[in-house]
């Protein structure tokens, strides 16, 4: 559902130890289960600072993917590049198609239907559409939503007069999104669409890029699917803000043990500079980065949901209002717009 091309990872020999770590698992199996990532995926730097730890737990795959389940109990260090500030794993699993397999669980149709009618991300989606429509010329505008999932964004885009299509690799989810929206949802990767000569005025990736190893590869690929002068909209969690939020949550709730990158779900940890640098390196220009809009809870959950939503909106508004708010702890998500010059 979240991966649209395969990255290549070179081995230089991981140096990890302690129980439940990469080193101990290799000692048990006598086969390397992880391969070290030799350089920063954004700037190529090779100096790192320890940042966090990703704990792997795939017990839910026990019945149908024992190779993936075998990674349960291991952990991988998350490091930050000294040169550019980007955060990434110091090693990746050697299991073929690790990320595809991790996202292979089939969504029940009831869950897909619930997500399609949910309005909890509508504020995010509408802010993205606002930013794109302000930048794109008038008239008929085409848009490709990469990682469209159930198609909620496609529906909102179509309601605002945009000729919208989606890309979703999960067969069940893609079929659902196509039925629910009545719009084209391609179960192919972006490279296939580009090879067919398809070009779009706008491309969106909402909460997707943080899941894709070697993010420069897909950013460069997206440009080949865009018209000259087209605009890209990318939303990602801001790594340092999310890390601080997790630390505060752990202090308030001692039994809370979820990390910012457990299971390597958020394999990329972006901040303002590395996100801008990634877009520039991929060839985009006129880059604008702002605080990303928050996700709201459904109001049907009562007063607690209203209070939570009020707090999230206040934090977002304060972050926009204060000098330097984009790089402050109030900035939990980043929204970037960038133009394809070619």
N, C-alpha and C positions, 0 to 999 in steps of 0.2 A: 504493500500500500504506500510506503514512504520512499522507496528507493527506485531510481530511474536510470541508473547506470552503475556498472561495477567498477570499483576502484582497484588499483594495483598497490600492494603493500610489500615493500622490500624488507628482508630479514637482515638484521645486524647483530642479533643475539640479545635476548632480554636478560636483565639482571634483576630478578625479583625473588623474594624469599618470604618466610613466615608461613604459619598454618593457613590454609585456605587461599594461598597466593599462587601466582603463576609458577614460581619456582618449585613449590612443594608438589604441585600436580604433575609437573614434568618429571619429578623424581619418581613418582608412583608409576607413571605410565611409560617412562623412558621414551616418550615421544613429545616433541614440543607442541603445546596446545596454544601458544601465543607467539606472535612475531612482533618484534619491536618496531615502532614507527620511527624512522631515522631523522626526520626533519619536520619542521612546522609546515602544515598544509597550506598556510597562507603566504608566509614570507620566506620559507626555506631555512629559517634559523635552527640552530642545533643546541642552544642553551636553554635550560628549563628551570622553572621553580615548581616545587610540589604545590598542588592546588586542592585536590580532593581525592576521593577513592570511590570507584564504581564497584559495587558488590553485585555479583551475578547470581541470580536465582531463577531457574527455569523448571521448577518442579511441576508446573502445569503441563509440560510437554512429555511427562514420563511415559504415558501410554503410547505415544506415536512418534516420538523423536528422542530416543535414548542418548544419541550423540550430543544433542543440544543440552539435554538434561544433565549430562556429565559435567557441564561447566558450573553447575550449582555449587556454591561454597568457595569459588575462586573470587579474586578481586583484581582490579587493574587500577594503577595510579592514573589520575588525571593531572596533567601538568600544564603550566602556562608558559608560553614562549617569552623569553626575556626581551627579544627584539621588538615584537609587535603586540604582545599581550593576549594572543589567541590561546584558548584552552582546548586541549585534545588528549586522547589517551596516549600513554607512553607505549602501549602495545595493543594489538588486536587479536582476536581469536583466529586460529588457522582453519577452523572448521569451514569447509566450503559453504558459501551462501549463508553465513551465520545470520546476517541481518534479515535476509529474506525469510529464513526459517523462523526467526524470532517474531516476525509479524504475520505468520501464516495462520494463526488462529482464526476460525471462521466466525464472523459476527452473526448472531441470531437476527432473523428478520425483524423481530420486535424491537431490538436495540437500534437497528438502522432506521426504522420508522420513527422512533423516539428522537433520535439525533437529528433527523431531517426537519421535524417540526419545532425543535428546540430553538429558542431565541437567544440563548446565552452568549453566542458569538456574533450576534447581529450588529452590535455596536462596533466591533472590530471590522467586520465586513463592510459596513457602510462608510467608515472612516477611510478604508482602503479605496473604495469606489470614489469617494469624494476627491481623494488625492489624485487618482488617475484621471478622472473626468476634468479636473482643473488643468491638467497638463496636456491632454490629448486634444487635437482639433475637433471641431464639431462634425456632425454627419454620422454615418454608420461606422461604428468602431467595433473591431473584433478583439476578443480576449480569450486567452487560454489559461485555465486554472490548473496548475500542476499539483497533483495530490489532492484531487477534488473531494475525495471521500464520498459522503452521501449526496453532495450536490447542493447544499444549502446556499453556498456563495453563488453558484451558478444561477439559482433561482432569483436571488436578489439582484444580481447583475442584469439578468434579462428584464426584470421589472423596471430597471432604469434605462432601458433601451439599448443595452449592449448585446452584441452578437456573441454569445458566450459558448465556449466548449470546455471540456475537462479532460484530464488525463488521470487514470486510476488503474493501477496494475492488479489490484485484487479483483478477481473475476466477479465474485458475488456482489461486492460493493459497487463496482462499475455498472453492473446490470441494474442494480437498484437505483443508482443515481440517474441513469438514463431514463428509466421508467418514471421516476418521481418528478423529474424536471421536464421531460420531453425534449431534452437537448442532447447534442452529441457528446458522448463520453467515450474516449478512446482507451482501450485496454492495450496500449502499446507504450513504449518509452518515447521521450521527446525526440531522440535521435531519429526514430522511424518517421515521426511527423515531419521533421525537418528534411529528411531524405525525399519525402513525397513532395517537397516544395511548398509546404504549408507555412505561411507567415502571418503573424498576428500584430495588431497595433499595441497590444498590452499582454504581458504575462504576469501571473501572480503565483507566489508561493507563500502560503500562510501556515506558520508553524510546521514547516517541512524541512528547511535547510539545516536545522540543527540535528537532524537524524541521518544525514548523508555523509559518509566518510569522503575525504578529499573534496570539499565543497567547491573548489575552483573548477573542477571538471564539469559539474552540472551548470554552474554559472556561465561558463564559456559555451556550453551546449545550448543553453536557453537563448543566447544571442542569435544562433543560427535559425531559430524559429521565430524571430522578431523582424518586423519591417524596419527599414532605416528610420530613425527618429522615434521608434517605438519605446514604450516605457515598461520597466520592470518594477513590481512592488513585492518586497520581501519583508516578512515579519518573523522575528526570532526572539526567544527569551534572551535577556541580557544576563550573561553568566555571573558576573559579580553580584548583581542584585538578587538573583535567585539563590546564590550561595549564602548571602547574608540572611535572606528570608528563611532558608532552611535552618540556619544556626539559631535564629530567634525562635522558630517553631520548636526546635529540639530543646531549647532552654525552658520553654513554657510547658512542653509536653515531653517529659523524660522518656516515654516509651516510643516516641516518634523517631524512627531510625531510617527513614527514606532519604537518600542522597540526591544530588542534582544530576547524577549520571548513572544511577544504578541500571544494571543490564545493558549499559552503553546505549540507552535509549536516546539521551542527548549526547551524542558522540562529539558534537561541536559546542564550544562555549564561547560565544561571541561577546565582544564589547564594542564600543563605538568605533575605535580606530581599526581593529581587525576587520570589522564588517565593511567599513568604507574601503579599506585596502583591498579586500577580496573583490569587491565590485570594480574598483579601478584596475586591478590586475587582470580581471576577466574582460576588460575592454569597455566598461560602461563609463559614462560621463554625466555631468550635471547631477551629482549624487547628493541627495538630501536625506539625513537621518534624524528622526525624531523619536520621542517616547511612544511606544506602541500602546494602543488602547487596551483596556482591561477586559477580561471575560467576566460576565455577570452570572450569578446563580439564578435559577428559576424562582420567580416570586411565589410560586405555590408552596415553597418550603417555609414561608411565614416570615416572622419578624427577624429571625436570625439571618435569613437571606437578604432582607432589606438592609439590615445593619452591615452585613458583609459587602454588599454592593455599594453602599454609601461610603464605606471606608476605601474601597478600591477606586471609586471615582475621585474621592478627595486626594488620595495619594497621587493619582495620575494628574490631576489638575495642579497640585502643588509642584510636582516635578516640572511641569511646563512653565510655571510662573516664576520660579526662583532662578537666579543666575547659576549656570552650571548644573541645572537640574538633570540634564541628559546623562551626566556621568555620576550622579548622586545615588544614594541608596533608594531614592524614590523611583528610580528608573528600573523597572522590572522587565520590560519588553522593549525591543527596538523595531521601529518601522522605517524601512528605507525605500526610496524611490530613485531610480537610476535610468538614464536614457541610453539607448543603443545608437551610437553615432553612425554606424555603417548602413 
